[in-house]
Amino acid sequence: MIRSIKVRLEPNNKQRTKLFGSAGVARWAYNWTLEQQENNDKSGGKFIKDGDLRKKLTALKQNDPNYQWLYDYSNNITKQAIKDACKAYKDFFKGKTKKPRFKSKKRSKPSFYQDTEKIKFSDTHMYIEKVGWVRLSERGKIPTNTKYYNPRITFDGVHWYVSVGYDVPKPSVALNSHTLGIDVGIKDLAVCSDGRVFPNINRTKEIKKLEKRLRRLQRKCSRKYEMNKIQEKGGAVRYVKTRNIAKLERKMQKIQIRLEHKRMDYENQVVNELVRTKPSRIVMEHLNIRGMMKNRHLSKAIQQQRLYTLKQKIKHKCEWFGIEFVEADRWYPSTKMCHSCGYIQPKIKLSDRVFRCEHCGMEMDRDWNASINLSTYPA
C-alpha cells in the first residue's frame, strides 16, 4: 500500500533561487501546453497527445536559441507539467472538471515534479536534480532505499515542502463488530454514536486570537494601500505596493498558514481518535457542501470546518485499517428521525438543538440522535 508523507525543506539562498526557477519552468510548460491545445481546438484539430507536445518542445530547445534556458533545469519538470495540463484538458472534455485555466505567477501555488529515478533521500538531506542536496527539517522522517511515487516540491508562501509516496505493508488489525455513526456540523466538528464529541476548534481562544490579529493586519494593509493610491490621467486608479505593505502581507501569510496547520493537526487528531476503537463499519452523512456554502450567514463557518477534507481523511484511514466506510444517502432523515421509535418529524429547524419526539416524547441532543441513526443505517 502506498503511504504519502510531507516534510519541510531548509534550502540555502542559492537553492531557494533554483527552486523558484524550477517552479516557474513548470508553470511556463503548463501554460504553453494549454495554449497549444486551445489553438489546436480553435482550428478544429483533434486533441494533441502529451508525447507529441514533449517532442515539439524538445525540438524547440534544440533548434530555437530562445528556448536554450530550459537546459538549466531538469527536463522532467516540463515533461510532468505537460502531462498534468493534458490530463486537465482531457478531464474537462469528459465533464469531470472545469476548464483548466492558465497559471498566474502571483496567484498560483509554486510547485514542480521531481523524477522518481533521480530523487535520493538520506536521513538529513534530499537530492533534487539541478539543485543539489537540500537539508530536511526532520531527521529520518522519509525512508531511504525504497521506491518513491509522485514526488512534488511545493511552496506555501513561507516554506518549501516535499511530498512523496512510498510502499508500506498494510497492517493487519482485529476489528470488532461495532458500527460507528458520525454526525458532522458547525456547532461541533463531529458527534459519534458512542457519545464522543469533538468540539469546533474555530471556537477556541487560541484560534480566535489569531483571527483577530489577522483582521487587524488586513485593515492596516488596506489603509496603507489607500494611502498609496494614484489617480492616473485616464481616470484609472493604481496602487503602489511599498516594502512596508510587502512586510504586512508576509505577516498575514504566516498567520494564515499557522491557522491552516492548526486546523489540519486537529483534523488528524480527530481521525485517529475515531478509528482507534477499530469499528468494523463507519457511517457518515452525505452533505451538500456546495449548497450549504450558498448560505451567506454560514458560509465562512462551513469553510473553516473543512468537512470535505475530514471525510476524505476518514475514508483513507478506513481503507488503511480495512474498515468499511459507508456514506449515507443525502436524503436519509438522520436528523428528523427518532432513534427510539423510528418516528420521522415533519419539520425541524436549525435552531432546535434538542430533538423532541412528538410520538414517544424522547428528548436528547439532535446531533447525538442523528449519529445513532447513522450507526443503524442499513448496509
C-alpha positions in Angstrom: 0.0 0.0 0.0 1.2 3.5 -0.8 1.6 5.9 2.0 2.4 9.6 1.5 4.5 12.0 3.7 5.2 15.7 3.6 8.4 17.2 5.1 9.7 20.7 5.1 12.9 21.7 3.3 15.6 24.0 4.5 17.3 25.3 1.3 20.1 27.9 1.3 19.8 31.1 -0.7 21.2 29.6 -4.0 19.0 26.6 -3.7 15.9 28.7 -2.9 16.5 30.7 -6.1 16.8 27.5 -8.1 13.6 26.1 -6.5 11.6 29.2 -7.5 13.1 28.9 -11.0 12.1 25.3 -11.3 8.5 26.2 -10.2 8.5 28.9 -12.8 9.5 26.4 -15.5 6.7 24.1 -14.5 4.2 27.0 -14.7 5.5 28.1 -18.1 5.3 24.5 -19.5 1.8 24.1 -18.2 0.6 27.4 -19.8 2.5 26.6 -23.0 0.6 23.3 -23.2 -2.8 24.9 -22.6 -2.0 27.5 -25.3 -1.1 24.7 -27.8 -4.3 22.8 -27.0 -6.6 25.8 -27.2 -5.1 27.0 -30.5 -5.4 23.5 -31.9 -9.1 23.2 -30.7 -10.0 26.6 -32.3 -8.6 25.5 -35.6 -10.7 22.3 -35.5 -7.9 19.9 -34.8 -8.0 16.8 -32.6 -6.6 16.5 -29.1 -2.8 16.6 -29.0 -1.2 13.8 -27.0 1.3 14.8 -24.4 4.0 12.7 -26.1 3.7 14.8 -29.3 3.9 18.0 -27.3 7.0 16.8 -25.5 8.7 16.1 -28.8 7.7 19.5 -30.1 9.2 21.2 -27.0 12.4 19.1 -27.4 12.7 20.3 -31.0 12.3 23.9 -29.9 15.0 23.6 -27.3 17.4 22.1 -29.8 16.7 24.5 -32.7 15.5 27.8 -31.3 18.0 29.8 -29.2 15.1 31.5 -27.3 14.5 28.2 -25.5 18.0 27.4 -24.5 17.4 28.5 -20.9 15.3 25.3 -20.4 18.6 23.3 -20.3 19.4 24.9 -16.9 16.5 22.9 -15.4 15.5 19.2 -15.3 13.6 18.1 -18.3 11.3 16.0 -16.0 9.8 19.3 -14.7 8.5 20.2 -18.2 7.6 16.6 -19.0 5.3 16.2 -16.0 3.8 19.7 -16.4 2.8 18.9 -20.0 1.2 15.6 -18.7 -0.7 17.5 -16.0 -2.0 20.0 -18.4 -3.1 17.4 -21.0 -4.9 15.4 -18.2 -6.7 18.5 -17.0 -7.8 19.3 -20.6 -8.9 15.7 -21.1 -10.9 15.6 -17.8 -12.6 18.9 -18.9 -13.9 17.3 -22.2 -15.1 14.3 -20.2 -17.1 16.6 -17.9 -15.2 15.7 -14.8 -13.7 19.1 -14.0 -14.0 22.7 -15.1 -12.0 24.1 -17.9 -8.3 24.4 -16.9 -7.0 28.0 -16.6 -3.6 29.5 -17.1 -1.4 29.6 -14.1 -0.6 33.1 -12.7 2.8 34.0 -11.2 1.0 36.0 -8.4 -1.9 33.7 -7.5 -0.8 30.1 -8.4 1.0 27.9 -5.9 4.6 27.4 -6.9 5.3 23.6 -7.3 7.1 21.2 -9.6 7.7 17.5 -10.1 10.9 15.5 -9.4 11.8 12.4 -11.3 11.4 9.2 -9.2 14.5 7.6 -10.7 16.8 10.5 -9.8 15.4 11.5 -6.5 17.5 10.5 -3.4 17.0 10.7 0.3 19.3 10.4 3.3 18.4 10.8 7.0 19.0 14.5 6.8 19.0 15.6 3.1 17.2 15.2 -0.2 18.8 15.3 -3.6 17.0 17.4 -6.3 18.2 17.3 -9.8 19.9 20.6 -10.9 19.6 21.9 -7.3 21.7 19.6 -5.2 21.4 18.1 -1.7 18.8 20.1 0.3 18.5 19.8 4.0 15.3 18.3 5.6 13.9 19.9 8.7 13.1 16.4 10.2 15.7 13.7 10.6 14.9 10.2 9.4 11.3 11.0 8.5 11.4 9.7 4.9 12.7 6.1 4.5 15.7 5.5 2.3 16.4 2.8 -0.3 12.8 2.3 -1.3 10.6 3.0 -4.3 9.0 6.5 -4.4 5.8 7.7 -6.1 4.9 11.2 -7.4 7.4 13.4 -5.6 6.3 17.0 -5.6 8.1 20.1 -4.3 5.7 22.9 -3.2 5.9 26.4 -1.7 3.1 27.6 0.7 4.2 31.2 0.8 6.7 30.8 3.6 8.4 27.4 3.4 9.3 24.8 0.8 8.0 21.2 1.3 8.5 17.9 -0.4 5.6 15.3 -0.5 6.3 11.8 -1.7 4.7 8.4 -1.6 6.3 5.1 -0.8 5.3 1.4 -0.3 4.5 0.1 3.2 2.9 -3.2 4.2 -0.8 -3.0 5.1 -1.3 -3.5 8.8 -3.5 -6.4 9.9 -5.9 -5.1 12.6 -8.5 -7.1 14.5 -11.8 -5.2 14.2 -14.9 -5.5 16.4 -18.5 -5.8 15.3 -19.3 -2.2 16.3 -20.7 0.3 13.8 -19.8 3.9 14.4 -22.1 6.7 13.2 -20.6 10.2 12.8 -22.6 13.4 12.5 -20.6 16.4 11.5 -21.7 20.0 11.7 -20.8 23.6 12.7 -21.6 23.6 16.4 -19.3 20.6 16.9 -17.0 19.1 14.4 -18.1 15.5 15.0 -20.6 13.8 17.3 -20.3 10.0 17.5 -22.9 7.4 18.2 -20.8 6.1 21.2 -21.2 9.5 22.9 -17.8 11.1 22.0 -18.0 14.8 21.0 -15.2 16.6 19.2 -15.7 20.4 19.5 -15.2 23.0 16.9 -11.6 24.2 17.1 -12.5 27.6 15.5 -14.4 28.5 18.7 -11.3 28.1 20.9 -9.5 31.1 22.4 -6.3 30.4 20.5 -7.9 30.4 17.0 -10.0 33.5 17.8 -6.9 35.3 19.0 -5.0 34.5 15.7 -8.0 35.5 13.6 -8.3 38.8 15.5 -4.6 39.5 14.8 -5.1 38.7 11.1 -8.1 41.1 10.8 -6.1 43.9 12.4 -3.2 43.4 9.9 -5.7 43.2 7.0 -7.2 46.6 8.0 -3.7 48.1 8.4 -2.6 46.8 5.0 -5.8 48.1 3.4 -5.2 51.6 4.9 -1.6 51.7 3.5 -2.9 50.7 0.0 -5.4 53.6 0.2 -2.6 56.0 1.2 -0.6 54.9 -1.9 -3.5 55.3 -4.3 -2.5 57.1 -7.5 -5.1 58.6 -9.9 -3.9 58.4 -13.5 -4.8 60.7 -16.4 -7.2 58.3 -18.0 -9.2 58.0 -14.8 -7.8 54.6 -13.8 -6.6 54.0 -10.2 -3.3 52.5 -9.5 -2.0 51.3 -6.1 1.7 51.4 -5.3 3.0 48.4 -3.3 5.7 49.5 -0.9 8.1 47.5 1.2 6.0 48.1 4.3 3.0 46.6 2.6 5.0 43.6 1.5 6.1 43.1 5.1 2.5 43.2 6.3 1.4 40.8 3.6 4.1 38.3 4.7 2.9 38.6 8.3 -0.6 37.9 7.2 0.5 34.9 5.1 2.3 33.5 8.1 -0.8 33.7 10.3 -3.0 32.2 7.6 -0.6 29.2 7.3 -0.4 28.9 11.0 -4.2 28.7 11.2 -4.3 26.1 8.4 -1.7 24.0 10.1 -3.6 24.1 13.5 -6.9 23.0 11.8 -5.1 20.3 9.9 -3.4 19.0 13.0 -6.7 18.9 14.8 -8.3 17.0 12.0 -5.6 14.4 12.1 -6.1 14.0 15.9 -9.9 13.6 15.4 -9.5 11.0 12.7 -7.0 9.0 14.8 -9.4 9.0 17.7 -12.3 7.9 15.5 -10.5 4.8 14.2 -8.8 4.0 17.5 -11.8 1.9 18.7 -11.4 -0.2 15.5 -15.1 -0.4 14.4 -16.0 -2.8 11.6 -18.0 0.0 9.9 -18.1 3.8 9.9 -21.2 5.6 8.6 -21.2 9.4 7.7 -23.9 11.6 6.4 -23.6 12.9 2.8 -23.6 16.7 3.0 -24.3 19.1 0.1 -21.3 21.3 0.9 -21.7 23.4 -2.3 -25.3 24.1 -1.5 -24.5 24.9 2.1 -21.9 27.4 1.1 -24.6 29.5 -0.6 -25.9 30.5 2.8 -24.0 33.8 3.3 -24.6 33.6 7.1 -22.9 30.2 7.5 -20.5 30.0 4.5 -17.5 31.1 6.5 -18.1 28.8 9.4 -18.6 25.9 6.9 -15.5 26.7 5.1 -13.4 26.8 8.2 -14.7 23.4 9.3 -13.2 21.7 6.2 -15.8 19.0 6.3 -14.9 17.5 2.9 -11.2 17.2 3.9 -12.3 15.5 7.2 -14.4 13.0 5.2 -11.5 12.2 2.8 -9.1 11.6 5.7 -11.6 9.3 7.5 -12.1 7.4 4.2 -8.3 7.0 3.8 -7.9 5.7 7.4 -10.7 3.2 6.9 -9.0 1.9 3.8 -5.7 1.7 5.7 -7.2 -0.4 8.5 -9.7 -2.4 6.5 -12.8 -0.6 8.0 -15.9 -0.4 5.8 -16.7 3.2 5.1 -20.3 4.0 4.2 -21.7 7.4 3.1 -25.4 7.6 3.9 -27.8 8.7 1.2 -28.2 12.5 1.1 -32.0 12.2 1.8 -31.7 9.8 4.7 -33.6 11.5 7.6 -31.0 11.0 10.2 -31.7 14.4 11.9 -35.5 14.2 11.7 -35.9 10.5 12.8 -36.3 9.4 16.4 -33.8 6.6 17.1 -36.0 5.2 19.8 -39.3 4.6 18.0 -38.4 5.5 14.4 -40.9 8.4 14.0 -39.9 11.0 11.5 -40.6 14.6 12.5 -42.3 16.6 9.7 -40.1 19.6 10.3 -37.1 20.6 12.4 -35.3 23.9 12.5 -31.6 24.5 12.6 -32.1 26.4 15.9 -33.6 23.4 17.5 -30.6 21.9 19.2 -32.6 19.4 21.3 -34.6 16.7 19.5 -38.1 16.1 21.0 -40.0 13.2 19.5 -43.7 14.0 19.1 -44.6 10.3 19.2 -42.8 8.8 22.2 -41.6 12.0 24.0 -37.9 11.1 23.9 -35.6 14.1 24.3 -31.8 14.3 23.6 -29.2 16.3 21.7 -30.1 16.4 18.0 -26.6 15.6 16.8 -26.2 12.6 19.0 -29.6 11.3 17.9 -28.5 11.7 14.3 -25.3 9.9 14.9 -27.2 6.9 16.5 -29.5 6.8 13.4 -26.4 6.7 11.2 -25.0 3.8 13.1 -28.1 1.8 12.3 -28.0 2.8 8.6 -28.9 -0.3 6.5 -25.9 -2.0 4.8 
